[in-house]
Each structure stands twice: as structure tokens, then as C-alpha cells.
Amino acid sequence: MMTILATVRAEDGRGDAVRAGLEALVAPSRAEDTCTRYDLFATEDPNVLLVVEEWADQAALNAHMETPHFKAFVAANGEALAGPPVIQVLTPLG
């Protein structure tokens, strides 16, 4: 199992648009066979959103990034992002 924390930063004033795009990713991502968690979180900064994801393995995450719904998000929101998402692989300690 692979747990990911993706930090997505929108350009100033574009947080609502990026949030809507990410919200549209939740259901189809959760429906992927190798996804066990895909949750979107707001932060105190309206331009920063967090996605906590759990995938079977690296191959599953790679396959997710090739899906039509993920590619559609990137195509529609790429210019609204302040940069690429910061991806952290989380390792459980307990």
C-alpha cells in the first residue's frame, strides 16, 4: 500500500476553480480498482488544497496519472496551478 499527500497550490484568486477541478476527480479516482482512498482537504489558505491518496503500489499511482479523468484535470487546470503539485510518499510509523 502506498499513501500519498499531494499539495496543490493554485495561482492567487484561482483556488475555487482548482478546487472544483479536484472535486471532480474524487469520484472517478475512488472508482479505480487500485485506489483505497482519495480524499480532498481545504486548508486555511484558499489557494492550497491537499489530497490524501492510497494506492496499491507505484504502478497503480502511475496508471492513475494516465487516466482520462486525471489528464482532463491537468488540461483544464494546468494554467491555474502555481506549480506542479508537491507529492510526498507517507510512511506509517505505527
N, C-alpha and C positions, 0 to 999 in steps of 0.2 A: 504494500500500500504506500502511496506517495501523497503527502499533504503539501499543498502549495498555498502560499499567501501572495496574491498579486495586488500590488498597489498601483492604482490607475489615477493619474493626475491629468485633469482637463485644463485647457487654457483658461485663463481668468474669464469668468462670465459664461463659460460653456459647460459647466458642471451638470446642468439639468439635461442637456442634450446627450451627454455621455452617459449619465445615469439611465436615461430612457433606453439607450442602446444596450447597456449592460443588463437592464431588467429584461429586455427581450431575449437575451442569451440564456437566462436562468433555466427556463423550462426545457428547451431543446438540449441543453448541456446535461441536465439531470436525467434526461431520457436516454443518453448514451449508455450502452451496456457496461462500459468500464468505469463509469462515474458513480461514486458513492456519496459525494457531497459537492454541492455547488451553491454557495450562499453569498449574497451581496450585502455589504455593510456600508452605511454612510459614516462619515467622520465629522468632527467639528468644523472642518474646512469643507465648504460646499463643492470645491473643485477636486477633492480627493475621495476616492471610493476604494474599498477593499473587497477582494473576492477570496474566499476560502474554498479551496477545491480539494477533493480527494479522488485520486485516480489509481487504477490497478497497478500501473507501473509507468516508466518513462515512455514506452511505446504508446500507451493509452493517451497520455498527455500530448504526444506528438500527433497522434491521429485526431484528437480533438481540435488541434490548431489547423487541421486540413479540412474540417467540416464546412459545409456551405454556410451554416449559421455563424460560425466564428469568422469566416472570411467576409461575410456580409457586414458584420460589426466593424471589422477593420476598414473595409472600403468606405462605409458610411461615416465613420467617426475618426479615422486616422488624423485628419487635419485639425480636429478639435482637441486632440491629446497634446499635452505639454512635452511629451517624450514617450518612449516606449514604456510599457508597464515594468515595474520593478518586480521581478519574480524571486521569491525566496522559497526554498525547499525546507520544510519544517521537520525536525526530528524529535519524536516524543522522548521525554526523559523519564517517564514513569510507567 
